[in-house]
Every structure is written in C-alpha cells, then in structure tokens.
Amino acid sequence: MQHKWKTLISGALFTSVFLVASNVEASTYTVQKGDNLTKIATAHNTTVQQLKQWNKLSDDSIFLEQKLIVATSDKATGNLVEKENKPTANKIQYYTVAKGDNLTNIAKKYNATVSDVKKWNALESDAIKVGQRLKMQQLTAKEEASVDEVEAVIEFKETSDEAIAKQLGNEREITVSVNAASEQMYNQVLNIANQSLGVPYVYGGNTMAGFDCSGFVNYAYQQAGVKLTRKSSLMYFQQDTTKVQTPVPGDLVFFKNTFIPNISHMGIYIGNDEFIHAGSQGVAVANVKTKYWAERFVSFKRLNNVQ
C-alpha cells in the first residue's frame, strides 16, 4: 500500500545538475561500536537519506563492521557527482498520518525526535490518528509569513508494519518439523545457548565476552556447525529465514518495536512459549506471552539452510 507525504513548498525552482564522471571513486566507512546513520552522516558532511541511497538501505539498520559508502566524487576534478542549486525561499513540510504510524517512525523519516514533533504540533501525548496532518518543522512567524505555499504530493514506501506483513506474505510457511540431523544440531544450539546464560549485553558483541541479540544467535548456531554471516535481526528476518507454522525448540523468534519501529530483536525458541535471548540484562530466558513480548511478537521462523 502506498502512502503520500503532502508538502507545502515555495514557488522557487529546484534544479539539479548531474555531472557525467568518467572515473568515479567511492569513499567508504566501516561501522564501529556505537555508530548510527545520523552520527556517520554528520561526520562525513552528508545526510542520512544520501547514505541510504548510496548503500541501498531500506531502513536505518546497520551492523558492526558493515562497510558503507559515505561519499562519491569525480577523481579528476574532486567535484561531487551530483550538485544541487538550492532554493533560497523557505519551505514548510507536513506529514499525513497513515495506518501503522506512530510518532517514533514518523520522526525518523525526518531525522527528528518525538519531542520535536510534539513541540511543533503542540501535542500533549503520543496519541495520533490516521489522517491527522502534522507539521514536520518549526519556522518563526516571520519565516512562515514569507512562504508562498504550493501543495506538492510525494510518494513514499510502505510503513514498517506493512513491510513486515508483505515479507511474511511472500513466504511459503513451513508446516513440517526438522529432520533428525537438524534436531541433533538444534540440541547443540540449545546447549550452547544455555551455557551462555548470564553473559552480559554488549552492542555488536558476538563472543562470550558479550552479545547483542543477533550476535548471540549467530554464535550459538556457528558453534553448532551452522555457517552464518553476521547480520542484524532485521536482515536475518528478511534474507535468511522462513515463517514456521509450529515452532520446535531451536527455531527463531522475531520481535518488532523494541528500539526501532521494525524488526529489532530476535531469540532462540526453547519450547513452552519460552525463548533465550541476549537482552538488555544479558543472556536470559523470557516468555513470548508476557505483556511486553506479546505486544512486540512478529513470528517464529526457521533458517533456510535448516531442513
């Protein structure tokens, strides 16, 4: 389902000049502990949107040691490949609330904070409703008076909830259990996971010195002999797993909205509605039926290379 951003802009002319470079270089950056796209964009004098475009990122998720393109330039002249003649007039941006939206995912679209959006719109709580029109920046009275408003409509991609539903809808649900060899492998995964109980949470961690959620899953499966590339929980959800009708101990469980409005946490199912995971308090056992996890539960899934 496609939604629209409605933006009020001045009548100023936007022009872009694209230079054809015969020898284009790309500067890269390796993601470090504590990094996020905003921090990286600021450090390299660019924007989050530009980073996402250069690196074909569908959301703001990045992972430790990931290599990102942070600049492209013409080797011969040193000029940026794309130049823009920016308008001098002011512009006011508005956003129309769509199904599945919340203040967190709306603010992220504009690299703003929830507090900013609430202040700009005089909101006393986080409650919003479909169709509500939100101002997405604050101008002074003098600046607002100088804007010659013309409405434009800009298309954007589906919300994170719709993207999750589309992903699951495109998967053919697994309805059978694992074979004997995989069951034996799963037993090893669960033994390794249980031996990791109490290991502290470390962002980007994938060793017994400390784990994050996907690092913990990666470690347990690797130690059991399953070759996995280190990825984020979102990437494992999108690229390496398929939904399963009836999970067995050793399958994976995915959650959303733990810190970003998308797939943001994963763990290993151990049976009886329980799973083991690397949470904020370290590696521990939790129950998918408790209020916090039930509200964020998405699905049980199985790695595509497990039969």
Helices and strands as residue ranges (DSSP letters): E 3-9, E 15-18, E 24-30, H 37-43, H 48-54, E 67-74, E 82-85, E 92-96, H 103-109, H 114-120, E 133-135, H 141-145, E 150-156, H 160-169, H 180-195, E 206-207, E 210-211, H 213-223, H 233-235, I 236-240, E 241-243, E 252-256, E 263-271, E 274-279, E 282-287, H 291-296, E 297-303
